[in-house]
Amino acid sequence: MTLTVTAGGGTASHTESEIFRLSPSDLYVDAKRQSPVYPYGDWGSAATDIATALTAAADGATVHVAKGEYGITDQISVEKD
């Protein structure tokens, strides 16, 4: 990824080989949602399963889950500090 900044007639660039993932601080899950849209940042674009939202969540994010029944196909581990 390359970040280029232009200001005051000058340009500076910085390239990183690391992968950056941007994620909202709040993600949403609703099993009844018809068309989930990454990054699941509001009820209108909510993920349809908990595992998908957890995978998309960055450290410190909150995952809000709507009432409903959710099938769990993988183990989910939640660590609290």
C-alpha positions as CSV (number, residue, x, y, z in Angstrom):
1,M,0.0,0.0,0.0
2,T,1.3,3.4,-0.8
3,L,0.1,6.6,0.9
4,T,0.9,9.8,-1.0
5,V,0.3,13.2,0.5
6,T,0.5,16.5,-1.4
7,A,0.5,19.8,0.4
8,G,2.1,23.2,-0.2
9,G,3.5,22.3,-3.6
10,G,5.3,19.2,-2.3
11,T,4.6,15.5,-2.4
12,A,5.6,12.8,0.0
13,S,5.0,9.1,-0.4
14,H,5.3,6.1,2.0
15,T,5.0,2.5,1.0
16,E,4.2,-0.3,3.4
17,S,4.3,-4.0,2.7
18,E,2.1,-4.8,5.8
19,I,-1.6,-5.3,5.2
20,F,-3.9,-2.8,6.9
21,R,-7.5,-3.7,7.7
22,L,-10.0,-1.0,8.4
23,S,-13.0,-1.9,10.4
24,P,-15.7,0.1,12.1
25,S,-15.7,0.1,15.9
26,D,-19.3,-1.3,15.9
27,L,-20.4,-4.2,13.7
28,Y,-23.9,-5.6,13.4
29,V,-25.4,-9.1,12.9
30,D,-29.0,-9.8,11.9
31,A,-29.9,-13.3,10.7
32,K,-32.9,-11.9,8.8
33,R,-30.8,-9.4,6.7
34,Q,-31.2,-10.0,3.0
35,S,-28.2,-8.2,1.6
36,P,-25.2,-8.0,4.0
37,V,-22.6,-5.4,3.1
38,Y,-19.0,-5.5,4.4
39,P,-17.9,-4.0,6.8
40,Y,-21.3,-4.5,8.5
41,G,-21.2,-1.1,10.2
42,D,-25.0,-0.6,10.7
43,W,-28.2,-2.6,10.9
44,G,-28.9,-1.9,7.2
45,S,-25.8,-3.7,6.1
46,A,-25.5,-6.2,9.0
47,A,-23.8,-9.6,8.6
48,T,-26.1,-12.6,8.7
49,D,-23.9,-14.7,11.0
50,I,-21.8,-14.0,14.1
51,A,-18.6,-15.6,12.8
52,T,-18.5,-13.3,9.7
53,A,-18.8,-10.2,11.9
54,L,-16.2,-11.5,14.3
55,T,-13.8,-12.1,11.4
56,A,-14.3,-8.6,10.1
57,A,-14.0,-7.0,13.6
58,A,-10.7,-5.3,14.6
59,D,-9.4,-5.5,18.2
60,G,-11.6,-3.5,20.5
61,A,-14.7,-3.6,18.3
62,T,-18.2,-4.3,19.5
63,V,-20.4,-6.8,17.7
64,H,-24.1,-6.1,18.2
65,V,-26.4,-9.1,17.5
66,A,-30.1,-8.9,16.8
67,K,-32.6,-11.2,18.4
68,G,-32.8,-14.4,16.5
69,E,-31.5,-17.9,16.1
70,Y,-28.0,-18.4,14.8
71,G,-26.4,-21.6,13.8
72,I,-22.8,-21.9,15.0
73,T,-20.6,-24.0,12.8
74,D,-17.2,-23.1,14.3
75,Q,-16.0,-22.5,17.8
76,I,-16.1,-18.9,18.9
77,S,-13.6,-17.7,21.5
78,V,-14.1,-14.4,23.2
79,E,-11.2,-12.9,25.2
80,K,-11.8,-10.1,27.6
81,D,-9.1,-7.9,29.1
